[in-house]
């Protein structure tokens, strides 16, 4: 093995050891944080850090609300236009080098969006939301009446669960 390759391997090992030490892979748990990881058995579900569980209290569906509004109607207007283009050509070598410059006119279409009247559209004032209120959130008896926004599918699953049934889901947001 060449000396450069040995140095490369030694440097890589040093980086890996430093990375493991920073991640808590040293073995002792003097930091006070749990560094053990466990794997769930096949078919077993474990709550992740973003999963919440609790007793179903209430569900709420907030419908979407829109209002009719007006906005500027923009149309694309194009007009013929020209621009001046610079051309150069060089010839010769050394002290006999010459540069010739000439200009030409290029024709193109200049397009812009301009306002032309107004148009009506439906503006969303309140987006559609599905919400669930839980009691005993994550097993804490004093955490009651906490609202979570959920997806439509999760809302349907929680709605089918009975009153005060234990439910577990990943919230889409806090509050309702």
KENUDREN-589836 format. One record per residue: residue number from 0; x, y, z of N, C-alpha, C, O in turn. Coordinates in steps of 0.1 Angstrom, whole numbers. Example, Ala and Ser with C-alpha at 12.3 -4.5 7.8 and 13.67 -1.06 7.14 Angstrom:
// KENUDREN-589836
    nr      nX      nY      nZ     caX     caY     caZ      cX      cY      cZ      oX      oY      oZ
     0     132     -57      78     123     -45      78     132     -33      78     142     -33      85
     1     128     -22      71     137     -11      71     129       0      79     134      11      80
***
This chain:
// KENUDREN-589836
    nr      nX      nY      nZ     caX     caY     caZ      cX      cY      cZ      oX      oY      oZ
     0       8     -12       0       0       0       0       9      12       0      18      13       8
     1       6      22      -8      15      34      -9      12      43       3       2      42      10
     2      22      52       5      21      61      16       9      70      15       3      73      25
     3       6      75       3      -5      84       2     -18      77       5     -27      83      11
     4     -19      64       1     -31      57       3     -33      54      18     -44      54      23
     5     -22      51      25     -22      49      39     -27      62      47     -35      61      56
     6     -22      73      42     -26      86      49     -41      88      46     -48      93      55
     7     -46      85      34     -60      87      31     -69      78      40     -79      83      45
     8     -65      66      41     -73      56      50     -72      61      64     -83      61      71
     9     -61      65      69     -60      70      83     -68      82      85     -75      84      96
    10     -69      91      76     -77     103      77     -92     100      77    -100     106      84
    11     -96      90      68    -110      86      68    -114      80      81    -125      82      86
    12    -105      72      87    -108      65     100    -110      76     111    -119      75     119
    13    -101      86     110    -102      97     120    -115     104     119    -121     108     129
    14    -119     107     107    -132     114     105    -144     106     110    -153     111     116
    15    -144      93     107    -154      84     112    -155      83     127    -166      83     132
    16    -143      82     133    -143      81     148    -148      94     154    -156      94     164
    17    -144     105     148    -149     118     153    -164     119     151    -171     125     160
    18    -169     115     140    -183     115     137    -191     107     147    -202     111     152
    19    -187      95     150    -193      86     159    -193      92     173    -203      90     181
    20    -182      98     177    -181     104     190    -191     115     192    -196     117     202
    21    -193     123     181    -202     134     182    -216     130     182    -225     137     188
    22    -219     118     176    -233     113     176    -236     105     189    -247     100     190
    23    -227     103     198    -229      96     210    -227      81     208    -232      73     216
    24    -219      77     199    -216      63     197    -205      58     205    -200      47     203
    25    -200      66     215    -189      62     224    -192      51     233    -183      44     238
    26    -205      49     237    -208      38     246    -213      43     259    -223      37     264
    27    -206      53     266    -211      57     279    -222      67     276    -223      74     266
    28    -231      68     286    -243      77     284    -242      88     295    -251      91     302
    29    -230      95     295    -228     105     305    -236     118     301    -237     127     310
    30    -241     119     289    -248     131     285    -262     131     290    -268     142     291
    31    -267     120     295    -281     119     300    -291     116     290    -303     115     293
    32    -287     116     277    -297     113     266    -297      98     263    -286      92     264
    33    -308      93     260    -309      79     256    -303      77     242    -309      83     232
    34    -293      70     240    -286      68     227    -289      55     221    -284      51     210
    35    -298      46     228    -301      33     223    -312      34     212    -321      42     213
    36    -311      26     202    -321      25     192    -326      11     192    -319       1     193
    37    -339      10     190    -345      -3     189    -353      -4     176    -358       6     171
    38    -354     -16     171    -362     -18     158    -375     -25     162    -375     -34     170
    39    -385     -21     155    -398     -27     158    -399     -40     150    -394     -42     140
    40    -406     -49     157    -408     -62     150    -417     -61     138    -424     -50     137
    41    -418     -71     129    -426     -70     117    -441     -69     121    -446     -77     129
    42    -447     -59     116    -462     -57     119    -464     -48     131    -476     -44     133
    43    -454     -46     139    -456     -38     151    -454     -23     147    -444     -20     141
    44    -463     -14     152    -461       0     149    -456       7     162    -462       5     173
    45    -447      15     161    -442      23     172    -444      38     169    -442      42     158
    46    -449      45     179    -451      59     177    -438      67     175    -428      65     182
    47    -437      75     164    -425      83     162    -426      96     169    -436      98     176
    48    -416     104     168    -417     117     175    -428     126     171    -432     135     178
    49    -432     125     158    -443     134     153    -457     128     155    -467     135     152
    50    -458     116     160    -471     109     162    -477     114     175    -469     114     185
    51    -490     117     175    -496     120     188    -507     109     190    -513     103     181
    52    -510     107     203    -521      97     206    -529     103     217    -524     112     225
    53    -541      99     218    -550     103     229    -564      98     228    -566      90     219
    54    -573     103     236    -586      99     236    -594     108     227    -593     120     229
    55    -602     103     218    -609     111     208    -620     119     216    -628     113     224
    56    -620     132     215    -630     140     221    -640     145     211    -652     142     212
    57    -636     154     202    -645     160     192    -637     160     179    -625     161     178
    58    -645     160     168    -640     162     154    -647     174     148    -659     177     152
    59    -640     181     139    -646     193     133    -642     194     119    -630     193     116
    60    -651     197     110    -648     199      96    -652     214      93    -663     218      94
    61    -642     221      89    -644     236      86    -644     236      70    -633     233      64
    62    -655     240      65    -656     241      50    -648     253      44    -646     262      51
    63    -645     251      32    -638     262      25    -648     273      22    -660     271      19
    64    -643     286      24    -652     297      21    -645     306      11    -633     309      12
    65    -653     310       1    -648     318     -10    -657     330     -12    -669     330      -8
    66    -652     341     -17    -659     353     -21    -656     356     -35    -645     354     -40
    67    -666     363     -42    -663     367     -55    -656     380     -55    -659     389     -47
    68    -645     381     -63    -637     393     -62    -633     397     -77    -635     389     -86
    69    -627     408     -78    -622     413     -92    -607     415     -91    -602     419     -80
    70    -600     413    -102    -586     416    -103    -583     421    -117    -592     420    -126
    71    -571     427    -119    -567     432    -132    -566     421    -142    -561     410    -139
    72    -571     423    -154    -570     413    -164    -558     417    -173    -558     427    -179
    73    -548     408    -173    -536     410    -180    -536     403    -193    -539     391    -194
    74    -532     410    -204    -531     404    -217    -517     406    -222    -510     416    -218
    75    -512     398    -231    -499     399    -237    -500     407    -250    -507     403    -259
    76    -493     418    -250    -493     426    -262    -479     426    -268    -469     428    -261
    77    -478     424    -281    -465     423    -288    -464     434    -299    -474     437    -305
    78    -452     439    -300    -450     449    -311    -437     447    -317    -427     442    -310
    79    -435     450    -330    -422     448    -336    -412     459    -330    -416     470    -327
    80    -400     454    -329    -390     463    -323    -376     460    -330    -375     450    -336
    81    -367     469    -328    -353     467    -333    -343     470    -322    -345     477    -313
    82    -331     464    -324    -320     467    -315    -307     467    -323    -306     460    -333
    83    -298     474    -318    -285     475    -325    -276     465    -320    -274     463    -308
    84    -269     457    -329    -261     446    -325    -246     449    -330    -244     453    -341
    85    -237     447    -321    -223     450    -324    -216     437    -329    -217     427    -323
    86    -208     438    -340    -201     427    -345    -186     431    -346    -183     442    -349
    87    -177     421    -343    -163     424    -345    -156     412    -352    -161     401    -352
    88    -145     416    -359    -137     406    -366    -123     410    -365    -119     422    -366
    89    -114     400    -362    -100     403    -360     -92     396    -371     -96     385    -375
    90     -81     402    -375     -73     396    -385     -58     400    -382     -56     410    -376
    91     -49     393    -388     -35     396    -386     -29     390    -373     -37     385    -365
    92     -16     392    -371      -9     387    -359       0     397    -354       5     406    -362
    93       4     397    -341      14     405    -335      10     420    -336      -1     424    -333
    94      20     428    -341      17     443    -342       9     446    -354       4     458    -355
    95       7     437    -363      -2     439    -375     -16     435    -373     -23     433    -383
    96     -20     433    -361     -34     428    -358     -43     439    -359     -41     450    -354
    97     -54     437    -366     -65     447    -368     -78     442    -364     -81     430    -365
    98     -86     451    -359    -100     447    -354    -110     456    -362    -108     468    -363
    99    -119     450    -368    -130     457    -375    -143     455    -368    -146     444    -364
   100    -149     466    -366    -162     467    -358    -173     472    -367    -171     482    -374
   101    -184     466    -368    -196     471    -375    -209     468    -367    -209     459    -359
   102    -219     475    -370    -232     474    -364    -243     470    -374    -242     474    -385
   103    -252     462    -369    -264     459    -377    -276     461    -369    -276     462    -356
   104    -287     461    -375    -300     462    -368    -307     448    -368    -309     442    -379
   105    -311     444    -356    -318     431    -355    -333     434    -352    -336     443    -344
   106    -342     427    -359    -356     429    -357    -361     418    -348    -358     406    -350
   107    -370     421    -339    -376     411    -330    -389     416    -325    -393     427    -329
   108    -396     408    -318    -410     412    -312    -408     414    -298    -403     405    -290
   109    -412     426    -293    -412     430    -279    -425     427    -273    -435     433    -277
   110    -426     418    -263    -439     415    -257    -439     419    -242    -429     417    -235
   111    -451     424    -238    -453     428    -224    -467     424    -220    -476     423    -229
   112    -469     422    -207    -482     420    -202    -488     434    -198    -481     441    -190
   113    -499     437    -203    -505     450    -200    -519     447    -194    -526     437    -198
   114    -524     457    -186    -537     456    -180    -548     460    -191    -546     470    -198
   115    -558     451    -191    -569     454    -201    -582     451    -193    -587     440    -195
   116    -587     460    -186    -599     458    -178    -597     449    -166    -586     448    -161
   117    -608     444    -161    -608     435    -149    -615     422    -152    -622     421    -162
   118    -613     412    -143    -619     399    -144    -624     395    -130    -618     399    -120
   119    -634     387    -130    -640     382    -117    -634     368    -115    -631     360    -124
   120    -631     365    -102    -626     352     -98    -631     349     -84    -635     358     -76
   121    -630     337     -80    -633     333     -66    -621     333     -57    -612     325     -59
   122    -621     341     -47    -609     342     -38    -612     334     -26    -623     335     -20
   123    -603     326     -22    -604     317     -10    -602     325       3    -590     330       5
   124    -612     327      11    -611     334      23    -606     325      35    -598     329      43
   125    -612     313      35    -608     303      45    -607     289      38    -616     284      32
   126    -595     283      39    -593     270      33    -600     259      41    -603     261      53
   127    -603     248      34    -609     237      41    -600     230      51    -588     228      48
   128    -605     227      63    -597     220      73    -605     209      80    -617     209      80
   129    -597     199      84    -603     188      92    -595     188     105    -583     188     105
   130    -603     188     116    -596     189     129    -601     178     139    -612     173     137
   131    -593     175     148    -596     165     158    -591     171     172    -580     176     173
   132    -600     169     182    -596     174     195    -594     161     204    -602     152     204
   133    -583     161     211    -579     149     219    -578     153     234    -576     164     238
   134    -581     143     242    -579     143     257    -567     134     260    -564     125     252
   135    -561     136     271    -550     127     276    -539     126     265    -535     115     261
   136    -535     137     259    -525     137     248    -512     130     252    -506     134     262
   137    -508     120     244    -496     112     247    -495     107     261    -484     106     267
   138    -507     103     266    -507      97     280    -506     106     291    -506     102     303
   139    -506     119     289    -506     129     300    -520     133     303    -527     139     295
   140    -524     129     315    -538     132     319    -542     146     319    -554     149     318
   141    -533     155     322    -537     169     323    -537     176     310    -542     188     309
   142    -533     170     299    -533     176     286    -546     172     279    -547     162     272
   143    -556     180     281    -570     178     275    -573     189     266    -568     200     266
   144    -583     186     257    -589     196     248    -578     202     239    -578     215     237
   145    -570     194     233    -559     199     224    -564     196     209    -567     185     206
   146    -564     207     201    -569     206     187    -557     203     178    -546     209     180
   147    -559     194     168    -549     192     158    -556     192     144    -567     187     143
   148    -549     198     135    -553     197     121    -548     184     115    -537     180     118
   149    -557     177     107    -553     164     102    -557     163      87    -564     172      82
   150    -552     153      80    -556     151      66    -570     146      66    -576     141      76
   151    -576     146      54    -589     141      52    -590     126      55    -600     122      61
   152    -580     118      51    -580     104      54    -580     101      69    -587      93      74
   153    -571     108      76    -570     107      91    -583     111      97    -588     104     107
   154    -589     121      93    -602     126      98    -613     115      97    -620     112     106
   155    -613     108      85    -623      98      83    -620      86      92    -630      80      98
   156    -607      82      95    -604      72     104    -608      75     118    -614      66     125
   157    -605      87     123    -609      91     136    -624      92     138    -629      89     148
   158    -631      97     127    -645      98     128    -652      84     130    -662      83     137
   159    -646      74     124    -651      60     125    -648      54     139    -656      45     144
   160    -638      59     146    -635      54     159    -646      59     169    -652      70     167
   161    -649      51     179    -659      55     188    -656      67     197    -644      71     198
   162    -666      72     205    -663      83     214    -653      78     225    -654      67     230
   163    -644      87     228    -633      84     238    -625      72     235    -619      66     244
   164    -624      68     222    -615      57     218    -601      63     217    -599      74     213
   165    -591      54     220    -577      59     218    -574      59     204    -575      49     197
   166    -569      70     199    -565      72     185    -551      76     184    -545      82     193
   167    -544      73     173    -530      77     171    -529      82     156    -533      74     147
   168    -522      93     154    -521      98     141    -509     108     140    -504     113     151
   169    -506     112     128    -495     122     126    -503     135     122    -509     136     112
   170    -502     146     131    -510     158     128    -504     165     116    -492     165     114
   171    -513     172     109    -508     181      98    -505     195     103    -498     203      97
   172    -509     198     115    -506     211     122    -513     212     135    -521     203     139
   173    -509     222     143    -515     224     156    -527     234     155    -527     243     146
   174    -536     232     164    -548     242     164    -558     239     153    -555     230     145
   175    -568     246     154    -579     245     143    -583     258     140    -592     260     131
***
